[in-house]
Amino acid sequence: MKPTDEQTAALDAFRAGDHLTLQAGAGTGKTTLLAMLARSVPHRGYYLAYNRAIAREATTRFPRTVQCKTAHALAYAAVGHRYTSRLHAPRRPAWQTGQALGLTKAIRIGERDISQRALSNALLRTITHFCHTADEAITRHHVPKLRGLEDAGMHRELATHILPAAHRAWTDLQNPADGHVRFEHDHYLKIWALDQPKIEAEYLLLDEAQDTNPVVEEVFLAQRDHAQLVMVGDSAQAIYQWRGAKDVMAGFNGTRLTLTQSFRFGPHLAEEANRWLHLADAPIRLTGTPTVPTEIGPITSPDAVLCRTNVGAMANVMQHLNTGQQVALTGGGDSLYTLARAAGDLKEGRRTHHPELTLFPSWGDVQDYAAHDPAGRDLQPLVNLVDTHGPGAILAAVARLVPEPNAQVTISTAHKAKGREWPRVLIADDFPRPKEDHNEAATPTDPIDDAEARLAYVAVTRARRHLDLGGLAWIHATR
């Protein structure tokens, strides 16, 4: 294939030895370009993939001079293999782990009772948060904020109680032989990063750079003195900041190039994508491929329905099941199952240990919190779903899900659809329309914040042949 002008510019810069950052829009063939770069030089390098499936697929596309790995695979080869026995140890309930590390009783903060089990869950989440950062020590900001304890003073009091046990937990995890804390893959990745490793390669290719965890960013950037660094991604698809990911492309010191020709869809959909790129203040705009016909308009039988929230996804699952269709849910229904179980426990007068609902003694308290507390408004769709259908109906719907290859329609959140594509895509109606502000002049050029615009951009660019804007169609009223 003859390289495009953009691909040729990247090849020239790479062969010149430049550190590169490549802004690659949706469907612009970033992996194809990275394979071109690797074939253009005889040097040995690494392609760092976002997950194992991508790394495995990449091995079929890159030359033998390139090792395709995840950061976890590199960390496992260096230090993780020492912890194999702990990785395969039996599961241990969180409350037992907390008890072994000194969290032996419930505490009260303000008007909330925090059970020993809730404290133990918060302890383990503290370790997880720490492992995703570049920090050298566990501090208060790694302790998760619990529902109902969002106030700074209350969180400080919670952290004071959690931190001593968290420090004991991290010490426990250093022992390769045995320990109280269940050993996870993120633990050896963090241990490896703290050792300041050197990756022996002449160049490193970092894929999906806009969603890199700080712990991986630190290791990658530390190789700059001995290896050529190339990061590729799409800043407009940086949608995981809430999970600790960081767009490392923004501050990278290197030659900046772009890939803007999308081979996935035609000009009409590229124009639609560019509306959201404008709202997200993104550094690129896309050009569609004229020979790829892409329609925008209503769809009666979509291949995929993309939702804003897990609750929206569940509502669409139930809607399509009721029409007799075979339905798949991207990522499976485990998270919705556990939420429905938790809601059912509260409705029947039992406490739950689900981290989102653990501090509420009854379902009525959840309803009140969602309706009247600003911090709980994001729970209102869950409350509405449970109150409308009941936990039992939700659990029954999850049990009827089928694998994607057997499905007539796939339901997904926009987050989980990232990296995917379907011929016909419908956008669900749970994407928030911007509220009108009657006290100020209308600002039609900036109706939503950057994060929502980026998520909408990801959603609309999953279609190859036909897009129904559905819940995002309001964008045309702002022109």
C-alpha positions in Angstrom: 0.0 0.0 0.0 1.3 3.4 -1.0 1.7 5.6 2.2 -0.4 8.7 2.4 1.3 12.1 2.9 0.7 11.9 6.6 2.2 8.4 6.9 5.2 9.5 4.8 5.9 12.4 7.2 5.8 10.0 10.1 8.1 7.5 8.4 10.6 10.3 7.6 10.6 11.6 11.2 11.0 8.1 12.6 13.9 7.2 10.4 15.5 10.5 11.4 15.5 9.3 15.0 13.0 11.8 16.3 10.9 11.2 19.4 7.3 11.2 18.1 3.8 11.8 19.2 1.1 10.9 16.7 -2.4 12.1 17.0 -4.4 9.4 15.2 -8.1 10.0 14.8 -10.8 7.3 14.8 -10.2 4.7 12.0 -7.0 6.3 10.7 -5.0 3.1 10.8 -2.6 3.8 13.6 -1.5 0.2 14.0 -0.9 -0.1 10.3 1.4 3.0 10.5 3.2 1.7 13.5 3.9 -1.6 11.6 5.2 0.6 8.7 7.6 2.4 11.1 8.9 -0.9 12.4 9.5 -2.3 8.9 11.3 0.9 7.9 14.3 0.3 10.2 16.4 -2.8 11.1 16.4 -1.9 14.8 14.9 -4.0 17.6 11.9 -2.5 19.4 8.9 -3.0 21.6 5.2 -2.3 20.8 3.4 -1.6 24.1 -0.2 -2.6 23.7 -3.2 -1.5 25.8 -4.3 -5.0 26.5 -3.3 -8.6 25.9 -5.7 -9.2 23.0 -4.3 -6.2 21.1 -0.8 -7.4 21.8 -1.6 -10.9 20.5 -3.2 -9.5 17.3 -0.3 -7.2 16.8 2.2 -10.0 16.6 0.7 -11.0 13.2 1.2 -7.5 11.8 4.7 -6.4 13.1 8.1 -7.7 11.9 10.1 -10.1 14.0 12.3 -7.3 15.1 9.5 -6.1 17.3 8.2 -7.7 20.5 4.5 -6.9 21.1 3.8 -6.8 24.8 1.6 -5.2 27.4 3.3 -3.4 30.3 2.1 -6.1 32.6 3.8 -8.7 30.4 7.1 -6.9 30.7 6.6 -6.5 34.5 5.8 -10.2 34.9 8.9 -11.3 33.1 11.0 -9.0 35.3 9.5 -9.5 38.7 6.0 -10.8 38.5 7.0 -14.4 38.0 8.4 -14.4 41.6 4.8 -14.0 42.8 3.2 -16.8 40.8 2.2 -18.8 43.9 0.4 -15.8 45.3 -1.3 -15.0 42.0 -2.9 -18.4 42.0 -3.8 -18.4 45.7 -7.4 -19.1 46.7 -9.7 -16.1 46.9 -10.0 -14.5 50.4 -12.9 -12.4 51.5 -12.0 -8.7 51.9 -13.3 -8.6 55.5 -10.8 -11.4 56.4 -8.0 -9.4 54.8 -9.0 -6.2 56.6 -9.2 -8.1 59.9 -5.7 -9.6 59.5 -4.4 -6.0 58.8 -6.0 -4.4 61.9 -9.4 -3.4 60.7 -11.4 -5.3 63.3 -14.4 -3.3 64.1 -16.9 -0.8 62.7 -16.5 3.0 63.1 -18.8 6.0 62.9 -18.1 9.1 61.0 -20.6 11.9 61.2 -24.0 10.2 60.9 -22.7 7.2 59.0 -21.8 3.8 60.4 -19.0 2.2 58.4 -18.9 -1.6 58.9 -15.7 -3.6 59.2 -16.5 -5.0 55.7 -16.9 -1.6 54.1 -13.6 -0.5 55.7 -11.9 -3.6 54.3 -13.2 -3.0 50.8 -12.0 0.6 51.0 -8.6 -0.7 52.1 -8.2 -2.9 49.0 -9.4 -0.1 46.7 -6.8 2.2 48.3 -4.1 -0.2 47.2 -5.5 -0.4 43.7 -5.6 3.4 43.4 -2.0 3.6 44.6 -0.9 1.0 42.0 -2.3 3.0 39.1 -0.3 6.1 40.1 3.4 7.1 39.8 3.5 7.8 43.6 6.2 6.3 45.7 4.1 6.0 48.9 0.5 5.5 49.9 -1.2 8.7 51.1 -4.6 10.1 51.9 -5.5 10.9 48.2 -5.3 7.2 47.4 -8.2 6.4 49.8 -11.5 6.2 47.8 -14.3 8.6 48.6 -17.3 6.7 49.9 -20.9 7.5 49.1 -22.2 9.8 51.9 -18.7 10.7 53.1 -17.7 13.1 50.3 -17.1 16.0 52.7 -13.4 16.7 53.0 -13.3 16.5 56.7 -15.1 13.1 56.7 -12.8 11.7 54.1 -9.8 12.9 56.1 -11.2 11.0 59.1 -11.8 7.9 57.0 -8.2 8.1 55.6 -6.7 8.4 59.0 -8.3 5.1 59.9 -7.5 3.3 56.6 -3.9 4.4 56.0 -2.1 2.4 58.7 -3.7 -0.8 57.4 -2.9 0.2 53.8 0.8 0.6 54.7 0.7 -2.9 56.3 -1.0 -4.2 53.2 1.7 -2.9 50.9 4.4 -4.4 53.1 2.5 -7.7 53.0 2.5 -7.6 49.2 6.3 -7.5 49.0 6.5 -11.1 50.2 6.6 -13.5 47.2 5.8 -16.6 49.3 2.6 -15.8 51.2 0.5 -13.0 52.7 -2.9 -11.8 53.8 -3.7 -9.7 50.7 -4.8 -11.4 47.5 -2.0 -10.6 45.0 -3.2 -9.1 41.7 -1.4 -8.3 38.4 -1.4 -4.5 39.1 0.7 -5.2 42.2 3.7 -6.7 40.4 3.4 -3.9 37.8 3.7 -1.3 40.6 6.6 -3.2 42.2 8.4 -3.3 38.8 7.8 0.4 38.2 9.2 1.4 41.7 12.4 -0.5 40.7 13.0 2.0 37.9 13.4 -0.6 35.2 15.4 -0.2 31.9 13.7 -1.7 28.8 16.4 -2.9 26.5 15.3 -1.7 23.1 16.3 0.8 20.4 12.7 2.2 20.2 9.4 1.9 22.0 6.0 2.3 20.4 3.2 3.2 23.0 -0.3 2.5 21.7 -3.5 4.2 23.1 -1.2 6.7 24.8 -4.2 9.0 25.7 -5.4 6.4 28.2 -2.0 5.5 29.9 -1.9 5.0 33.6 0.6 7.2 35.3 2.6 4.2 36.5 3.1 3.1 32.9 3.8 6.6 31.8 6.6 6.9 34.3 8.3 3.7 33.1 7.9 4.7 29.4 9.3 8.2 29.7 12.3 6.9 31.8 13.6 5.1 28.7 14.1 8.4 26.8 17.9 8.6 27.2 18.6 5.3 25.5 15.6 4.6 23.3 13.6 6.4 20.7 10.0 7.0 22.0 6.9 7.0 19.8 3.5 7.4 21.3 0.3 7.2 19.3 -3.2 7.8 20.3 -6.2 10.2 20.1 -6.4 12.8 22.7 -10.1 13.2 21.8 -10.6 9.6 23.0 -9.2 10.2 26.5 -12.2 9.0 28.4 -10.8 7.1 31.3 -9.5 10.0 33.5 -12.0 8.9 36.2 -10.2 5.6 36.4 -6.8 7.2 36.8 -5.7 7.2 33.2 -3.8 10.2 31.9 -3.3 11.7 28.4 0.5 11.6 28.3 0.5 13.0 24.8 -0.3 16.5 25.9 3.0 17.2 27.6 5.3 15.0 25.6 8.5 16.6 24.2 8.9 15.4 20.7 7.9 15.9 17.0 4.1 16.2 16.7 2.4 14.7 13.7 -1.2 13.7 12.8 -3.2 11.0 11.1 -6.5 12.5 10.0 -7.6 10.4 7.0 -10.2 7.9 8.4 -10.5 4.6 6.4 -13.5 3.4 8.6 -16.2 5.8 7.3 -17.1 8.3 4.7 -17.2 12.1 4.6 -20.7 12.5 6.1 -19.7 10.7 9.3 -16.3 12.5 9.4 -18.3 15.8 9.4 -20.4 14.5 12.3 -17.2 13.5 14.2 -15.7 16.9 13.6 -18.6 18.6 15.4 -17.6 16.7 18.6 -13.9 17.3 18.0 -14.6 21.0 17.9 -16.6 20.9 21.1 -13.8 18.8 22.8 -11.2 21.4 21.6 -9.3 18.5 20.0 -6.0 19.1 18.1 -7.3 17.3 14.9 -10.2 17.2 12.5 -11.0 14.1 10.4 -11.4 13.5 6.7 -13.6 10.6 5.6 -12.9 8.2 2.7 -15.1 9.2 -0.3 -15.3 5.6 -1.5 -16.8 4.4 1.8 -20.6 5.1 1.8 -21.8 6.1 5.3 -25.4 7.1 6.0 -26.7 9.2 8.9 -30.3 8.7 9.8 -32.8 6.5 11.6 -32.1 2.7 12.0 -34.7 0.1 12.7 -32.3 -2.8 13.2 -28.9 -1.7 14.6 -26.0 -4.0 15.1 -25.0 -2.1 18.2 -26.7 0.3 20.6 -24.2 2.6 22.5 -25.2 4.0 25.9 -23.8 6.6 28.2 -24.2 4.5 31.4 -24.4 1.0 32.7 -27.9 1.6 33.8 -28.8 2.9 30.3 -27.3 -0.2 28.9 -29.4 -2.4 31.2 -32.6 -0.5 30.2 -31.8 -1.1 26.5 -31.0 -4.8 27.2 -34.5 -5.2 28.7 -36.1 -3.3 25.9 -34.6 -5.5 23.2 -35.1 -8.7 25.1 -38.8 -7.8 25.3 -38.9 -7.7 21.5 -37.7 -11.3 21.4 -34.2 -10.5 20.1 -31.0 -12.3 21.1 -29.0 -9.7 23.0 -25.4 -9.4 24.0 -23.9 -6.9 26.5 -20.2 -5.9 25.9 -18.2 -6.9 28.9 -20.9 -9.2 30.2 -23.5 -8.4 32.9 -21.5 -9.0 36.1 -21.4 -5.4 37.2 -25.2 -5.0 36.6 -25.8 -8.3 38.3 -24.0 -7.2 41.5 -25.7 -3.8 41.5 -29.2 -5.5 41.2 -28.3 -7.9 43.9 -27.2 -5.1 46.2 -30.5 -3.2 45.4 -32.5 -6.3 46.2 -30.7 -6.8 49.5 -31.5 -3.2 50.6 -35.1 -3.5 49.4 -35.5 -6.6 51.6 -34.0 -4.9 54.7 -30.5 -6.4 54.4 -27.3 -4.4 54.3 -25.1 -4.7 51.3 -21.3 -4.6 50.8 -21.4 -3.3 47.3 -18.9 -0.3 47.3 -21.5 2.0 45.7 -24.2 1.3 48.3 -22.4 -0.1 51.3 -23.2 2.9 53.6 -26.9 2.9 53.1 -29.0 1.0 55.6 -32.1 0.7 53.3 -33.3 1.3 49.8 -35.3 4.3 51.0 -32.0 5.9 52.0 -30.6 5.4 48.5 -33.8 6.9 47.0 -33.5 9.9 49.2 -29.8 10.3 48.6 -30.3 10.1 44.8 -33.2 12.5 44.8 -31.9 15.2 47.2 -28.1 15.1 47.6 -26.2 16.7 44.7 -23.4 14.0 45.1 -26.0 11.2 44.5 -27.7 12.4 41.4 -25.7 9.9 39.2 -27.5 7.1 41.1 -31.0 8.4 40.1 -31.1 6.3 36.8 -30.3 3.2 38.9 -33.0 4.0 41.3 -35.5 4.6 38.5 -34.5 1.3 36.8 -34.9 -0.7 40.0 -38.1 1.0 41.0 -39.6 0.5 37.6 -38.6 -3.2 36.9 -37.5 -4.6 40.3 -34.2 -6.3 41.0 -35.6 -9.7 40.0 -36.4 -8.6 36.5 -33.0 -7.1 36.1 -31.3 -10.4 37.3 -33.5 -12.4 34.9 -32.5 -10.2 32.0 -28.8 -10.6 32.7 -29.3 -14.4 32.7 -30.8 -14.2 29.2 -27.8 -12.5 27.6 -25.9 -14.4 24.8 -22.3 -14.2 23.6 -21.8 -11.5 20.9 -21.3 -13.9 18.0 -24.8 -15.3 18.7 -26.5 -11.9 19.2 -28.8 -10.0 16.9 -27.9 -6.8 18.6 -25.0 -5.8 21.0 -25.6 -3.3 23.8 -22.6 -1.5 25.0 -21.5 1.6 27.0 -19.5 4.1 24.9 -16.6 3.4 27.2 -16.6 -0.3 26.4 -17.1 0.3 22.7 -13.8 2.1 22.4 -11.6 0.3 19.9 -14.6 -1.5 18.4 -16.7 -0.9 15.3 -20.0 -2.1 13.8 -21.8 -1.6 10.5 -24.9 0.0 12.0 -24.8 1.9 15.2 -27.6 3.5 17.2 -26.8 6.1 20.0 -29.1 5.5 23.0 -31.1 8.3 24.6 -29.3 8.4 28.0 -26.6 10.8 26.8 -27.3 14.1 28.7 -28.5 17.0 26.7 -27.0 20.3 27.9 -29.2 22.3 30.3 -30.4 25.6 29.0 -29.2 28.5 31.2 -31.9 31.2 31.1 -29.8 33.6 33.2 -26.9 33.9 30.7 -26.6 34.3 26.9 -26.8 31.0 25.1 -23.4 29.4 24.1 -24.3 27.1 21.2 -20.7 26.6 20.3 -19.8 25.0 23.6 -22.9 23.2 24.9 -21.2 20.4 26.9 -17.9 19.9 28.7 -14.8 18.4 27.1 -15.3 14.9 28.8 -18.8 14.5 27.4 -17.8 15.7 24.0 -14.9 13.2 23.9 -17.3 10.4 24.9 -19.8 11.4 22.2 -16.9 11.5 19.6 -16.0 7.9 20.5 -19.6 6.8 20.2 -20.4 8.3 16.8 -17.1 7.0 15.3 -17.9 3.4 16.0 -20.1 3.1 12.9 -18.8 2.0 9.5 -21.9 2.2 7.3 -24.9 3.7 9.1 -25.2 5.9 12.2 -28.4 6.9 14.0 -27.5 9.8 16.3 -30.5 9.1 18.6 -29.7 10.7 22.0 -27.0 12.9 20.5 -29.2 14.4 17.7 -29.7 17.5 19.7 -26.2 18.7 18.5 -27.8 19.8 15.2 -30.1 22.2 17.1 -27.1 24.1 18.4 -25.8 25.2 15.0 
